[in-house]
Amino acid sequence: MQAEKQSMFESAELGHKIDKKTYKEQVPALREALLDAQFDLAQAGNFPVIILIGGVDGAGKGETANLLNEWMDPRHIHTQAFGALSDEESERPLMWRFWRALPPKGKVGIYFGSWYTEPIVKRAYGETDKETLSYSLEEIVRFEKMLTDEGALILKFWFHLSKEKQKERIHSLEDNPKTRWRVTEIDKRHLKLYDKFREISEHVLRDTSTAEAPWIIVEGFDANYRNLTVGKQVLQAMRKRLEQHDGRPLASAAPPLMTPVDNLQLINTLDLSLKLDKTIYERKLEKYQGRLNILTRDPKFKDISVIIVFEGLDAAGKGGSIRRITHAIDARMFSITPIAAPTEEERAQPYLWRFWRHIPRRGRLAIFDRSWYGRVLVERVEGLCSEYDWMRAYSEINDFEEQQARNDIVLVKFWLQISKEEQLRRFEERQQISFKRFKITDEDWRNREKWDDYQAAVSDMIDRTSTLHAPWTVVEAEDKNFARIKILKTLCERIEQAVAD
Amino acid sequence: MQAEKQSMFESAELGHKIDKKTYKEQVPALREALLDAQFDLAQAGNFPVIILIGGVDGAGKGETANLLNEWMDPRHIHTQAFGALSDEESERPLMWRFWRALPPKGKVGIYFGSWYTEPIVKRAYGETDKETLSYSLEEIVRFEKMLTDEGALILKFWFHLSKEKQKERIHSLEDNPKTRWRVTEIDKRHLKLYDKFREISEHVLRDTSTAEAPWIIVEGFDANYRNLTVGKQVLQAMRKRLEQHDGRPLASAAPPLMTPVDNLQLINTLDLSLKLDKTIYERKLEKYQGRLNILTRDPKFKDISVIIVFEGLDAAGKGGSIRRITHAIDARMFSITPIAAPTEEERAQPYLWRFWRHIPRRGRLAIFDRSWYGRVLVERVEGLCSEYDWMRAYSEINDFEEQQARNDIVLVKFWLQISKEEQLRRFEERQQISFKRFKITDEDWRNREKWDDYQAAVSDMIDRTSTLHAPWTVVEAEDKNFARIKILKTLCERIEQAVAD
């Protein structure tokens, strides 16, 4: 006799049911309470609610999205369905469409179809193997962890039907002329693959049910049961979060990052005496600018995009280096995003959101003058975010950059290193000249006082985010000529490699 | 002997030239001054600079965009080229792509290709007639007037070459292997149509050279002349605007709007006693919600989109009416935008920008809970903008809505009218109930004191913005049942008409 295998779906095949009378009694108070919770959420405005709706066809996914819009105030709900990719979406990493649809703090976002859809469907149709699926799931877990760490409340509903009930449901939808339109060819095809989908879904749900964002499996056959379950679950989760004085996670449990006991850090080993004299510089500048220009006109350049990140302390020469690049490129092909304080709309989102929105389309270059590394540099050193927040940023950033690499984005990251003395010299030089735009502010001087803290942060950053896909190029920037040529050369080589692939 | 016809291009065919020495002498100071002006612009942050680049092929359009990026700080310039439409763009009114690319206050936007490209090219290829062109130009003039009224500095450069010089230029580009790539088949085709393009361009430039945004025609053959001209022109215009203490236009010269001397206004003639009893209401509600649901699933619905605007005083019943609509529609098809105070990013743009960004794609409905009419209602009554600003808003809104109609957007606008007594009754009723979200605030009571001012503003609004394409539906909202059915019925009829077309 074969041992009976327990399934996580069994509890959702018990034939849950709520009778009409009980339902009618309970709904009015539930709706009121939901509206109240939604009002409090909008007032507090300190976290978003993200509701994912997934599951078996015919189990009430669409009805649930509609129900929540009916029971709550639809003016503060963003319902998003993710169908075919638009061309603006297909030219960017897959997650871009989900990032752009994230609800801001204080609002509810309903995701109908989500980052789970593609991994499950592709695996069910045999387009991907087990390892690819596992890899996707790991990424998803980290992504959701990031969202909850940023304060989001994530509710993941999975609507389940047993095979028999699914058949029954689809046939009854088909029999009714009013609902027949809702049964698509895809539904029928999926029904044939029921067992396959069930097996994969179970695997997916198990691997992605985390402490922060557990799956909630709901038997989908009886609408009353389904509706009450979803409504109460949403209510309870929102109430619990609203009652927490501060939704932020606990302090970091990570051991403190320590500078090497011999104080030997990569950035201290650089040879800052490297120089290029003017004649050689001008010859090389022309050479590499010409090469860069030709590369951006390579027919294969249309299939890739380039992101260039500049980081470096004040007066390290970021602006001048950027101009040496842009002079070589047609102005219609690049955009530059200088990173200053986030706007109100950006503050209402996870910190990476403001960078995702500037991911370039194919055939374009996006230059960041300072970047997402602010979190592990200035925000860390100045105490603008908690240790927990900047500690988790290293892996969040690595995930972000890996997604870029996978989408044929060439990411080139430069750290411009100068000595403390050279910075002082440049500060003083700037104070002599009259151009307002080069004025040294009190803040610049204050940052300088924290030189050692910044150096430690930079070392950690380079150690923890120099990956195969997105290595850092540390630039000896004491001599501007040397730095600019090294930057142009590196950039050319990276693009050459990409168009040769 | 034929009389010689003077052309506006003649001054740009004189063979303007700047010798190398003069150029080299003048450029450094000019660049410094431009950088200074750009810095002051960023500091002031109270207007954007929009630079349009148009003209004859081979006259230096691309070079000029690059030059400005080279001479100024490219980090604060957004250079935009407008090529083929993306699918997200092609599903919306033509101007959407330009709106989304507008530079915020404090920045410079370079438009390479602009709202002039399509009208000129289509006319040159004979795809449109003279009248269509004229109509487009009138729209453009009003659009640019709106931008300048909103504070924008617009510089429109037209680069010109005589026919002989254009041939010469294109041949010399072709002869050089390094520049051959820049000559496209389109350029050659345009050369053949030189005379046609010249004639049409002259017409376009003449009709769109306004006091606020005149064309600047630049002979494009000599790069030194061209560069110095553009650089100095940009500098002077920015300096002039920066030195004006307040860039806003003068007070409105319009005669004051007067209420009819007999005090008879449309909204006072409404029969507010209209009612529906509960049984009839419920029957009709079911009927129209069903009809609406079927309409949104009509195959032709995929080719249109719907915008629904709700306006009405506090407690007029907007929220309840919206819910009666959304209950009938799949949540994945609609979005609701409640209009509250604009965000920081929205405040850095013309006032219509925040509505343009919510224009729906095909097959979708966008519902606005309050709308762009805020400018002629609350902003007018509360003195939040100048008389000049709200006076010009009527025609700006009409233009906006006409563009929607032309793009197969069904725009349905509801004004919900209640009596002063009924508002008081609803306010008092709300004070009795415990739901926080219905709390009447001091502001609500204050607004109520200005009842007559609001009624006058509403009357003017309806008179001035009820157009053939976008008529107002004034709803007798004293009885909620009556109002909701009238709204649903009107909406159904408008969509029916659109899918039948």
Interface residues (C-beta under 8 A of the other chain):
Chain A: E32 L35 D36 F39 D40 G62 A65 N66 L68 N69 E70 D73 P74 R75 H76 I77 H78 T79 Q80 A81 S86 D87 E88 I110 F112 W181 R297 G319 I322 R323 T326 H327 D330 A331 R332 F334 S335 I336 P338 T343 E344 E345 D369 F435 K436 R437
Chain B: E32 L35 D36 Q38 F39 D40 G62 A65 N66 L68 N69 E70 D73 P74 R75 H76 I77 H78 T79 Q80 A81 S86 D87 E88 I110 F112 W181 R297 G319 I322 R323 T326 H327 D330 A331 R332 F334 S335 I336 P338 T343 E344 E345 D369 F435 K436 R437
